[in-house]
């Protein structure tokens, strides 16, 4: 009986709870009290809008959601788990959770969830559903109920374009029992994240015979080296991709696209919690996302998740574990999102990673000025968007083909509808000057998230911030547009254009994003498992593999800015330039899909033999260091050898590099013993010699001056002789054995391994 009691006492005092026993944190039944304000739960952008007063109290808010904050210990444990799940040496490697397992370890206690539900019901709200992960609960109610229960009126606000929205006018008021429980309340406003898709537009005339190339499945497969994968059966079969949308699709458009693109027939699955209507830019976005994802993974099942706005849809997709890959082609400026909403979404995407879901999001289409969505000139300075800036999300930017004088296109289509002949060099996508809009690859530095430990490599800025994008793919809607069937119209595989003709092709980073989602689906199929957050491996692979990435070094995402506005220099433009290695326009660049998948998880092992050597003074030992490549590793491994201070007379030297697999020889040497002054160990012997010698001299020599001089000379000779007796030719022993490790370190890019050699000196 004593041991269980002691364990319970430890749990209570330490706050540590084993998996399946999340702590109960709400001490009493929730009821009306003085309450507390949930600070930073009001959209910051309200300050720029015109307040039109309260809405009608009967207006229904159907996507309300309370998100729960993990305890400090839960957050610490979750952070550690996410690292272990990506560590091949850990027992938790790829041991993904399901939502219920996440709930038992990181969600709200069941009893606490019941108390929250009962409180909401008592306020007159309708419970939609509690999350499977117990990280949030959805409910609905009227504006009057929100005002009465949460202490905040719902107001109408007009933006600069004349569009009217609603939002809570102040931070909500909650019972004191929820102070440490609630991280945020979402759904109190109807500001939607912005789509990043662009429609192809041609504002110049094509002389007879000039061709605009629409990118169809076969073109993309050729350009980004997908065909060897397809030939090996890696085409997404058995995989699924979830698209977070804001509108449904016309199934006929999808069917027509797949038929014209020579893709196997496969209707997308629609997962939604309420009716959705067709029409408008959001339908076009959903159709573009579904079609492009299928171009990269033609055998995968595409699931369109619809549950309100795109971030709500993403939350639903994660909590229902809909697919191993989640693509989000919507974004919102970091500065326009409340802190509580950021906290809520942070938990959502951490849950996604813990379940092995790879989350992919666009960086936006307004260059470095994500906060100036839809504008013609930047006024709010540098800015990036969420969810791309979350470290748990892979951010995808945009490139544009740069053929130069090369020959990369056929004049006719092949039997699969393609005309691309090979990979086409890329530059940064930027159409801002051509069309008088902010239209370029998004990229820049996060103001919310610090630099993840995995974001390192050649030219990654030392800015202590999460940098965007991570990778990029073709996104220019003009050069060249993704072919598609959008809103009932289909583009041709080759098109002879006419002046100012608007054609149903798409582009922007909301096209490059689902394309990369399709590549990750292929990766999951090849690996035979979910791969989770791909960011650490992307940067590791890029650090030593020159053939898995196409480094984009030309172009920029500069956009015009209004004089005297935030960050606007005298030159009147803000932005970043592409360059060797990583850059804030295209990230690591685009990828060669075949090489990326072949080399995924590439690594090497290091072994030094013999594992130990014993060295006498002046002796030399040798060791062979073997590098064994794993998973198609072919990088250059740099070798170094370090000797600890304890082995002060030992040195180490050898080969400096190995490419791929190989063996390097190292020599470990110990210096010969140097003569050292006679000291304490011979002090008594020295004294006897000294006294005896002086006595002999004094007794046998005269006069006194000569005796003293001779005594001094004899003393020096004796001292020299005694010093030699305290030195050796290299075989004399020291006071004892010294044992320490000489360490051989092998480094290739971000990979580093070490092997110790135990050295003993006698």
Secondary structure in CASP SS format (residue, H / E / C, confidence):
PFRMAT SS
TARGET T0000
AUTHOR 0000-0000-0000
METHOD secondary structure of the structure
MODEL  1
X C 1.00
X H 1.00
X H 1.00
X H 1.00
X H 1.00
X H 1.00
X H 1.00
X H 1.00
X H 1.00
X H 1.00
X H 1.00
X H 1.00
X H 1.00
X H 1.00
X C 1.00
X C 1.00
X C 1.00
X C 1.00
X C 1.00
X C 1.00
X C 1.00
X C 1.00
X C 1.00
X C 1.00
X C 1.00
X C 1.00
X C 1.00
X C 1.00
X C 1.00
X C 1.00
X C 1.00
X C 1.00
X C 1.00
X C 1.00
X C 1.00
X E 1.00
X E 1.00
X C 1.00
X C 1.00
X C 1.00
X C 1.00
X C 1.00
X C 1.00
X H 1.00
X H 1.00
X H 1.00
X H 1.00
X H 1.00
X C 1.00
X E 1.00
X E 1.00
X E 1.00
X E 1.00
X E 1.00
X C 1.00
X C 1.00
X C 1.00
X C 1.00
X C 1.00
X E 1.00
X E 1.00
X E 1.00
X E 1.00
X E 1.00
X E 1.00
X E 1.00
X E 1.00
X E 1.00
X C 1.00
X C 1.00
X C 1.00
X H 1.00
X H 1.00
X H 1.00
X H 1.00
X H 1.00
X H 1.00
X H 1.00
X H 1.00
X H 1.00
X H 1.00
X H 1.00
X H 1.00
X H 1.00
X C 1.00
X C 1.00
X C 1.00
X C 1.00
X C 1.00
X C 1.00
X C 1.00
X C 1.00
X C 1.00
X C 1.00
X C 1.00
X C 1.00
X C 1.00
X C 1.00
X H 1.00
X H 1.00
X H 1.00
X H 1.00
X H 1.00
X H 1.00
X H 1.00
X H 1.00
X C 1.00
X C 1.00
X C 1.00
X H 1.00
X H 1.00
X H 1.00
X H 1.00
X H 1.00
X H 1.00
X H 1.00
X H 1.00
X H 1.00
X H 1.00
X H 1.00
X H 1.00
X H 1.00
X C 1.00
X C 1.00
X C 1.00
X E 1.00
X E 1.00
X E 1.00
X E 1.00
X E 1.00
X C 1.00
X C 1.00
X C 1.00
X C 1.00
X C 1.00
X E 1.00
X E 1.00
X E 1.00
X E 1.00
X E 1.00
X E 1.00
X E 1.00
X H 1.00
X H 1.00
X H 1.00
X H 1.00
X H 1.00
X H 1.00
X H 1.00
X H 1.00
X C 1.00
X C 1.00
X C 1.00
X E 1.00
X E 1.00
X E 1.00
X E 1.00
X E 1.00
X C 1.00
X C 1.00
X C 1.00
X C 1.00
X C 1.00
X E 1.00
X E 1.00
X E 1.00
X E 1.00
X E 1.00
X C 1.00
X C 1.00
X C 1.00
X C 1.00
X E 1.00
X E 1.00
X C 1.00
X H 1.00
X H 1.00
X H 1.00
X C 1.00
X C 1.00
X C 1.00
X E 1.00
X E 1.00
X E 1.00
X E 1.00
X E 1.00
X C 1.00
X C 1.00
X C 1.00
X C 1.00
X C 1.00
X C 1.00
X C 1.00
X E 1.00
X E 1.00
X C 1.00
X C 1.00
X E 1.00
X E 1.00
X E 1.00
X E 1.00
X C 1.00
X C 1.00
X C 1.00
X C 1.00
X C 1.00
X C 1.00
X C 1.00
X C 1.00
X C 1.00
X C 1.00
X E 1.00
X E 1.00
X C 1.00
X E 1.00
X C 1.00
X H 1.00
X H 1.00
X H 1.00
X H 1.00
X H 1.00
X H 1.00
X H 1.00
X C 1.00
X C 1.00
X C 1.00
X H 1.00
X H 1.00
X H 1.00
X H 1.00
X H 1.00
X C 1.00
X C 1.00
X C 1.00
X C 1.00
X C 1.00
X C 1.00
X C 1.00
X C 1.00
X E 1.00
X E 1.00
X E 1.00
X E 1.00
X E 1.00
X E 1.00
X C 1.00
X C 1.00
X C 1.00
X C 1.00
X C 1.00
X H 1.00
X H 1.00
X H 1.00
X H 1.00
X H 1.00
X H 1.00
X H 1.00
X H 1.00
X H 1.00
X H 1.00
X C 1.00
X C 1.00
X C 1.00
X C 1.00
X C 1.00
X C 1.00
X C 1.00
X C 1.00
X E 1.00
X E 1.00
X E 1.00
X E 1.00
X C 1.00
X C 1.00
X C 1.00
X C 1.00
X C 1.00
X C 1.00
X C 1.00
X H 1.00
X H 1.00
X H 1.00
X H 1.00
X H 1.00
X H 1.00
X H 1.00
X H 1.00
X H 1.00
X H 1.00
X H 1.00
X H 1.00
X H 1.00
X H 1.00
X H 1.00
X H 1.00
X H 1.00
X C 1.00
X C 1.00
X C 1.00
X C 1.00
X E 1.00
X E 1.00
X E 1.00
X E 1.00
X E 1.00
X E 1.00
X C 1.00
X C 1.00
X C 1.00
X H 1.00
X H 1.00
X H 1.00
X H 1.00
X H 1.00
X H 1.00
X H 1.00
X H 1.00
X H 1.00
X H 1.00
X C 1.00
X C 1.00
X C 1.00
X C 1.00
X C 1.00
X E 1.00
X E 1.00
X E 1.00
X E 1.00
X C 1.00
X E 1.00
X E 1.00
X E 1.00
X E 1.00
X H 1.00
X H 1.00
X H 1.00
X C 1.00
X C 1.00
X H 1.00
X H 1.00
X H 1.00
X H 1.00
X H 1.00
X H 1.00
X H 1.00
X H 1.00
X H 1.00
X H 1.00
X H 1.00
X H 1.00
X H 1.00
X H 1.00
X H 1.00
X H 1.00
X C 1.00
X C 1.00
X C 1.00
X E 1.00
X E 1.00
X E 1.00
X E 1.00
X E 1.00
X C 1.00
X C 1.00
X C 1.00
X E 1.00
X C 1.00
X C 1.00
X E 1.00
X H 1.00
X H 1.00
X H 1.00
X C 1.00
X C 1.00
X C 1.00
X C 1.00
X C 1.00
X E 1.00
X C 1.00
X C 1.00
X C 1.00
X C 1.00
X E 1.00
X C 1.00
X E 1.00
X E 1.00
X C 1.00
X C 1.00
X C 1.00
X C 1.00
X C 1.00
X C 1.00
X E 1.00
X E 1.00
X E 1.00
X E 1.00
X E 1.00
X E 1.00
X E 1.00
X E 1.00
X E 1.00
X C 1.00
X C 1.00
X C 1.00
X C 1.00
X C 1.00
X C 1.00
X C 1.00
X E 1.00
X C 1.00
X C 1.00
X C 1.00
X C 1.00
X C 1.00
X C 1.00
X C 1.00
X C 1.00
X C 1.00
X C 1.00
X E 1.00
X C 1.00
X C 1.00
X C 1.00
X C 1.00
X C 1.00
X E 1.00
X E 1.00
X E 1.00
X C 1.00
X E 1.00
X C 1.00
X H 1.00
X H 1.00
X H 1.00
X H 1.00
X C 1.00
X C 1.00
X C 1.00
X C 1.00
X E 1.00
X C 1.00
X C 1.00
X C 1.00
X E 1.00
X E 1.00
X E 1.00
X E 1.00
X E 1.00
X E 1.00
X E 1.00
X C 1.00
X C 1.00
X C 1.00
X C 1.00
X C 1.00
X C 1.00
X C 1.00
X C 1.00
X C 1.00
X C 1.00
X C 1.00
X C 1.00
X C 1.00
X C 1.00
X E 1.00
X E 1.00
X E 1.00
X E 1.00
X C 1.00
X C 1.00
X E 1.00
X E 1.00
X E 1.00
X E 1.00
X C 1.00
X C 1.00
X C 1.00
X C 1.00
X C 1.00
X C 1.00
X C 1.00
X E 1.00
X C 1.00
X C 1.00
X E 1.00
X E 1.00
X C 1.00
X C 1.00
X E 1.00
X E 1.00
X C 1.00
X C 1.00
X C 1.00
X E 1.00
X E 1.00
X C 1.00
X C 1.00
X C 1.00
X C 1.00
X C 1.00
X C 1.00
X E 1.00
X E 1.00
X E 1.00
X E 1.00
X E 1.00
X E 1.00
X C 1.00
X H 1.00
X H 1.00
X H 1.00
X H 1.00
X H 1.00
X H 1.00
X H 1.00
X H 1.00
X H 1.00
X H 1.00
X H 1.00
X H 1.00
X H 1.00
X H 1.00
X H 1.00
X H 1.00
X H 1.00
X H 1.00
X H 1.00
X C 1.00
X C 1.00
X C 1.00
X C 1.00
X C 1.00
X C 1.00
X C 1.00
X H 1.00
X H 1.00
X H 1.00
X H 1.00
X H 1.00
X H 1.00
X H 1.00
X H 1.00
X H 1.00
X H 1.00
X C 1.00
X C 1.00
X C 1.00
X C 1.00
X E 1.00
X E 1.00
X C 1.00
X C 1.00
X C 1.00
X C 1.00
X C 1.00
X E 1.00
X C 1.00
X C 1.00
X E 1.00
X E 1.00
X E 1.00
X C 1.00
X C 1.00
X C 1.00
X C 1.00
X C 1.00
X C 1.00
X C 1.00
X C 1.00
X C 1.00
X C 1.00
X C 1.00
X E 1.00
X E 1.00
X C 1.00
X C 1.00
X E 1.00
X C 1.00
X C 1.00
X C 1.00
X C 1.00
X C 1.00
X E 1.00
X C 1.00
X C 1.00
X C 1.00
X E 1.00
X C 1.00
X C 1.00
X E 1.00
X E 1.00
X C 1.00
X H 1.00
X H 1.00
X H 1.00
X H 1.00
X H 1.00
X H 1.00
X H 1.00
X C 1.00
X C 1.00
X C 1.00
X E 1.00
X E 1.00
X E 1.00
X E 1.00
X E 1.00
X E 1.00
X E 1.00
X C 1.00
X C 1.00
X E 1.00
X E 1.00
X E 1.00
X E 1.00
X C 1.00
X C 1.00
X C 1.00
X C 1.00
X E 1.00
X E 1.00
X E 1.00
X E 1.00
X E 1.00
X E 1.00
X E 1.00
X E 1.00
X E 1.00
X E 1.00
X E 1.00
X C 1.00
X C 1.00
X C 1.00
X C 1.00
X C 1.00
X E 1.00
X E 1.00
X E 1.00
X E 1.00
X E 1.00
X E 1.00
X E 1.00
X C 1.00
X C 1.00
X C 1.00
X C 1.00
X C 1.00
X C 1.00
X C 1.00
X E 1.00
X E 1.00
X E 1.00
X E 1.00
X E 1.00
X C 1.00
X C 1.00
X E 1.00
X E 1.00
X E 1.00
X C 1.00
X C 1.00
X E 1.00
X E 1.00
X E 1.00
X E 1.00
X E 1.00
X E 1.00
X E 1.00
X E 1.00
X E 1.00
X C 1.00
X C 1.00
X C 1.00
X C 1.00
X C 1.00
X C 1.00
X C 1.00
X C 1.00
X C 1.00
X H 1.00
X H 1.00
X H 1.00
X H 1.00
X H 1.00
X H 1.00
X H 1.00
X H 1.00
X H 1.00
X H 1.00
X H 1.00
X H 1.00
X H 1.00
X H 1.00
X H 1.00
X H 1.00
X H 1.00
X H 1.00
X H 1.00
X H 1.00
X H 1.00
X C 1.00
X C 1.00
X C 1.00
X H 1.00
X H 1.00
X H 1.00
X H 1.00
X H 1.00
X H 1.00
X H 1.00
X H 1.00
X H 1.00
X H 1.00
X H 1.00
X H 1.00
X H 1.00
X H 1.00
X H 1.00
X H 1.00
X H 1.00
X H 1.00
X H 1.00
X H 1.00
X H 1.00
X H 1.00
X C 1.00
X C 1.00
X C 1.00
X C 1.00
X C 1.00
X C 1.00
X C 1.00
X C 1.00
X C 1.00
X C 1.00
X C 1.00
X C 1.00
X E 1.00
X E 1.00
X E 1.00
X E 1.00
X E 1.00
X E 1.00
X E 1.00
X E 1.00
X E 1.00
X E 1.00
X E 1.00
X C 1.00
X C 1.00
X E 1.00
X E 1.00
X E 1.00
X E 1.00
X E 1.00
X E 1.00
X E 1.00
X E 1.00
X E 1.00
X E 1.00
X E 1.00
X C 1.00
END
